[in-house]
Amino acid sequence: VESTSKYVSGHAWDVVPDEARSTRSQLIVTGARGWTQLSWLRLGRTADRILRSAPVPVITVPLGTAPKPIERALIAVDFSQCSDAAASVTRRLAAGQDTPPAYVLVHAWQPLVDYELGPVGGIPTVIDDGGTAAEQQLESMAAGLRESGLGTVEARVRQGYPAVVIEREAESMAADLVALGTHGHSGLAHLLLGSVAERVVHRATAPVLTVGMPAVERAQGAQSRSAAAR
């Protein structure tokens, strides 16, 4: 493997994304150990900020992770551009392996609740057809991946808070890699890391691949330039 080294003065959360842009890197890999004193917070301040502004996909590796091939990969799917990109990057990461991994697509959904006003106040009505639609859409995605020669692809739809579902499924299948997109739905406009992705990378015991909109937009721009050149 060819490699180079470079020492740059500055905050890592500024320097690393800038270097990724200037060197046209395709991936950032960072450790999850930080300077925090909170035992439950596995993701350090530096890695957290890199994730928020990264122009390319990022793999965050927990302390104590042993190097090994990807045998089981969990891909969290919410049918967005970011999760589609996370699936694509996962496939490319495993492409050079002698044995392809088993893929598990996981979609988590929560039922909608409609409150109808009545004489005794709000009467909740659960709208519970989201799971069926998601199962059909996820199975269609899995079938397409199988037809493309990806190998073993399983689709799992679970009800519950997405971060908790992802954590439980990753633990139950002993995932070697967890992949998901980020959206920035954290309630603060300046935070580009979504609350679901934030919790998963904080608590995961396996490496986590995250792909945000900056990485998606950068890849789309590169594809457009390539098409224009042709």
JOJOHU-V274111 format. One record per backbone hydrogen bond with DSSP energy under -1.0 kcal/mol. NH is the residue of the N-H (numbers start at 1). CO is the residue of the C=O. If there is no record, write none. Layout:
# JOJOHU-V274111
nh=<NH & NH>
co=<CO & CO>
This chain:
# JOJOHU-V274111
nh=<14 & 15 & 16 & 18 & 19 & 20 & 21 & 22 & 23 & 25 & 28 & 30 & 32 & 41 & 42 & 44 & 48 & 49 & 50 & 51 & 52 & 53 & 54 & 58 & 59 & 60 & 61 & 65 & 73 & 74 & 75 & 76 & 77 & 84 & 85 & 86 & 87 & 88 & 89 & 90 & 91 & 92 & 93 & 94 & 97 & 102 & 103 & 104 & 105 & 106 & 107 & 109 & 112 & 114 & 116 & 118 & 121 & 123 & 125 & 127 & 133 & 134 & 135 & 136 & 137 & 138 & 139 & 140 & 141 & 142 & 143 & 144 & 145 & 146 & 147 & 148 & 149 & 150 & 154 & 156 & 158 & 160 & 165 & 166 & 167 & 168 & 169 & 170 & 171 & 172 & 173 & 175 & 176 & 177 & 178 & 179 & 180 & 182 & 186 & 191 & 198 & 199 & 200 & 201 & 202 & 203 & 204 & 208 & 209 & 210 & 211 & 216 & 217 & 218 & 219 & 220 & 221 & 222 & 223 & 224 & 225 & 226 & 227 & 228 & 229 & 230>
co=<11 & 11 & 12 & 14 & 15 & 16 & 17 & 18 & 19 & 20 & 57 & 59 & 61 & 38 & 40 & 32 & 44 & 45 & 46 & 47 & 48 & 49 & 50 & 210 & 28 & 208 & 30 & 62 & 102 & 177 & 104 & 179 & 106 & 80 & 81 & 82 & 83 & 84 & 85 & 86 & 87 & 88 & 89 & 90 & 94 & 71 & 152 & 73 & 154 & 75 & 156 & 158 & 127 & 125 & 123 & 121 & 118 & 116 & 114 & 112 & 129 & 130 & 131 & 132 & 133 & 134 & 135 & 136 & 137 & 138 & 139 & 140 & 141 & 142 & 143 & 144 & 146 & 145 & 103 & 105 & 107 & 109 & 161 & 162 & 163 & 164 & 165 & 166 & 167 & 168 & 169 & 170 & 72 & 72 & 207 & 74 & 209 & 211 & 184 & 188 & 194 & 195 & 196 & 197 & 198 & 199 & 200 & 60 & 178 & 58 & 180 & 212 & 213 & 214 & 215 & 216 & 217 & 218 & 219 & 220 & 221 & 222 & 223 & 224 & 225 & 226>
